[in-house]
């Protein structure tokens, strides 16, 4: 990482440490929820995080930024704009009109699915960096990668604001680089 990139990441880490709201026992007992809403709502903190994520995405040679429903849309769109790239909105099942391409995946409590339109956007051969707010178990990001690969796109890596320690998400993402702005707490 260059000295400039290190400085950008340092500013973003400080912003995340100062502005993240921690909520105990949400969504269930024993979980410490890290709410980035205050980070997104503060112009200076938001800019610092987006700048760091954009530098990371640029290193990963993105042609398109993939933002995951829903907070990944906010961060991914800002990163794409900063880099002069398009953004691919990876939606939760049922949010897009047909025809769609669907990828189901397992959750602790059932299954979920992600979708992309099967018409109107061509990602074949494109290098896509997936952007989201939090890396936890890696299930959603892994499903997004499978979805993109089923459309002949290529995921070059993952860029995230924060990572939850101890859930194995990074390991589940396989052989692509994972860049997290703020180290796990």
C-alpha positions as CSV (number, residue, x, y, z in Angstrom):
1,X,0.0,0.0,0.0
2,X,1.3,3.4,-0.9
3,X,1.9,6.1,1.7
4,X,-1.1,8.1,0.3
5,X,-3.3,5.0,0.4
6,X,-2.2,4.3,4.0
7,X,-3.1,7.9,5.0
8,X,-6.5,7.5,3.3
9,X,-7.2,4.3,5.1
10,X,-6.1,5.8,8.4
11,X,-8.6,8.6,8.0
12,X,-11.4,6.1,7.2
13,X,-10.5,3.9,10.1
14,X,-10.7,6.9,12.5
15,X,-14.0,7.9,11.0
16,X,-15.4,4.4,11.4
17,X,-14.1,4.1,15.0
18,X,-15.6,7.5,16.0
19,X,-18.9,7.3,14.2
20,X,-20.0,3.7,14.3
21,X,-22.9,3.1,16.7
22,X,-22.8,-0.1,18.7
23,X,-26.0,-1.8,19.7
24,X,-25.8,-4.7,22.1
25,X,-28.1,-7.8,21.7
26,X,-29.4,-6.9,18.2
27,X,-30.8,-8.5,16.2
28,X,-30.6,-11.2,18.9
29,X,-29.1,-11.7,22.3
30,X,-25.3,-12.0,22.3
31,X,-24.8,-10.0,19.1
32,X,-23.1,-6.6,19.0
33,X,-24.6,-4.8,16.0
34,X,-22.3,-2.3,14.3
35,X,-24.5,0.4,12.8
36,X,-22.8,2.5,10.1
37,X,-25.8,4.8,9.7
38,X,-24.0,7.6,11.6
39,X,-20.9,7.2,9.4
40,X,-23.1,7.5,6.3
41,X,-24.8,10.5,7.7
42,X,-21.6,12.5,8.4
43,X,-20.2,14.1,5.2
44,X,-16.6,13.9,6.3
45,X,-16.7,10.4,7.6
46,X,-18.7,9.2,4.6
47,X,-16.1,10.8,2.2
48,X,-13.2,9.2,4.1
49,X,-14.7,5.7,3.9
50,X,-15.6,6.1,0.3
51,X,-12.1,7.4,-0.6
52,X,-10.5,4.4,1.1
53,X,-12.9,1.9,-0.5
54,X,-12.3,3.5,-4.0
55,X,-8.5,3.2,-3.6
56,X,-8.9,-0.4,-2.7
57,X,-11.3,-1.1,-5.7
58,X,-8.9,0.6,-8.0
59,X,-6.1,-1.7,-6.9
60,X,-8.4,-4.6,-7.8
61,X,-8.8,-3.5,-11.4
62,X,-12.5,-3.0,-11.4
63,X,-14.5,-2.4,-14.6
64,X,-17.7,-2.3,-12.6
65,X,-18.5,-2.0,-8.9
66,X,-21.1,-4.5,-7.6
67,X,-23.1,-3.1,-4.7
68,X,-25.0,-5.5,-2.5
69,X,-28.6,-4.8,-1.4
70,X,-28.9,-2.5,0.5
71,X,-26.1,-0.7,2.3
72,X,-23.7,-1.9,-0.4
73,X,-25.7,0.2,-2.9
74,X,-24.9,3.3,-1.0
75,X,-21.2,2.6,-0.7
76,X,-20.8,0.9,-4.0
77,X,-22.5,3.7,-5.9
78,X,-20.3,6.3,-4.3
79,X,-17.2,4.2,-5.0
80,X,-18.2,3.7,-8.6
81,X,-18.9,7.4,-9.1
82,X,-15.5,8.3,-7.6
83,X,-13.8,5.9,-10.0
84,X,-15.9,6.9,-13.1
85,X,-17.4,3.4,-13.3
86,X,-20.8,1.9,-13.5
87,X,-22.5,0.2,-10.5
88,X,-24.2,-3.2,-10.6
89,X,-27.0,-3.4,-8.1
90,X,-27.2,-6.9,-6.8
91,X,-30.7,-7.2,-5.4
92,X,-32.5,-9.4,-2.9
93,X,-35.0,-11.8,-4.4
94,X,-38.3,-10.4,-5.5
95,X,-37.1,-6.8,-6.0
96,X,-36.6,-6.9,-9.8
97,X,-39.2,-7.6,-12.5
98,X,-38.5,-10.8,-14.6
99,X,-36.6,-12.1,-16.3
100,X,-33.8,-12.4,-13.7
101,X,-30.9,-14.6,-12.9
102,X,-31.1,-16.0,-9.3
103,X,-28.6,-17.4,-6.9
104,X,-29.9,-19.0,-3.7
105,X,-27.7,-19.4,-0.6
106,X,-27.9,-20.7,3.0
107,X,-28.5,-18.6,6.1
108,X,-28.3,-19.7,9.7
109,X,-32.1,-19.7,9.8
110,X,-33.1,-20.7,6.2
111,X,-32.3,-19.6,2.7
112,X,-32.1,-16.4,0.8
113,X,-31.4,-15.4,-2.8
114,X,-29.8,-12.6,-4.8
115,X,-30.8,-11.6,-8.3
116,X,-29.6,-9.7,-11.4
117,X,-31.7,-8.7,-14.5
118,X,-31.1,-11.2,-17.3
119,X,-31.6,-8.5,-19.9
120,X,-30.4,-4.9,-20.3
121,X,-27.0,-5.3,-18.7
122,X,-24.1,-7.4,-19.9
123,X,-21.3,-8.2,-17.4
124,X,-19.7,-11.0,-19.4
125,X,-16.0,-10.6,-19.4
126,X,-16.1,-7.7,-16.9
127,X,-14.0,-7.4,-13.8
128,X,-16.3,-6.7,-10.9
129,X,-15.3,-5.7,-7.4
130,X,-18.0,-6.4,-4.8
131,X,-18.6,-3.6,-2.2
132,X,-20.6,-3.9,1.0
133,X,-20.6,-2.5,4.5
134,X,-19.9,-5.5,6.6
135,X,-18.2,-8.9,6.2
136,X,-19.7,-11.4,8.6
137,X,-20.1,-15.0,7.5
138,X,-19.4,-14.3,3.8
139,X,-22.6,-16.0,2.7
140,X,-24.1,-13.1,0.8
141,X,-20.8,-12.1,-0.8
142,X,-20.1,-15.7,-1.8
143,X,-23.6,-15.9,-3.4
144,X,-23.0,-12.6,-5.2
145,X,-19.8,-14.0,-6.7
146,X,-21.6,-17.2,-7.9
147,X,-24.4,-15.0,-9.4
148,X,-21.9,-12.9,-11.3
149,X,-19.9,-15.9,-12.5
150,X,-23.1,-17.5,-13.7
151,X,-23.4,-14.4,-16.0
152,X,-19.8,-14.8,-17.1
153,X,-18.5,-11.9,-15.1
154,X,-15.3,-12.1,-13.1
155,X,-15.1,-11.0,-9.4
156,X,-11.6,-9.6,-8.8
157,X,-12.1,-9.0,-5.1
158,X,-14.1,-7.7,-2.2
159,X,-14.0,-4.3,-0.5
160,X,-15.7,-3.8,2.8
161,X,-15.9,-1.1,5.5
162,X,-15.8,-3.4,8.5
163,X,-15.3,-7.1,9.3
164,X,-16.9,-9.0,12.2
165,X,-14.2,-11.2,13.8
166,X,-14.6,-14.9,14.5
167,X,-17.3,-15.7,11.9
168,X,-15.0,-17.0,9.2
169,X,-16.3,-14.8,6.4
170,X,-12.9,-14.1,4.9
171,X,-12.1,-17.8,4.7
172,X,-15.4,-18.5,2.9
173,X,-14.6,-16.1,0.1
174,X,-11.9,-18.2,-1.3
175,X,-9.0,-17.1,-3.5
176,X,-9.9,-13.4,-4.2
177,X,-8.5,-10.5,-2.3
178,X,-10.5,-9.2,0.6
179,X,-9.8,-5.6,1.6
180,X,-11.4,-4.3,4.8
181,X,-11.1,-0.6,5.8
182,X,-11.3,-1.2,9.5
183,X,-9.8,-4.3,11.0
184,X,-12.2,-6.7,13.0
185,X,-13.0,-5.6,16.6
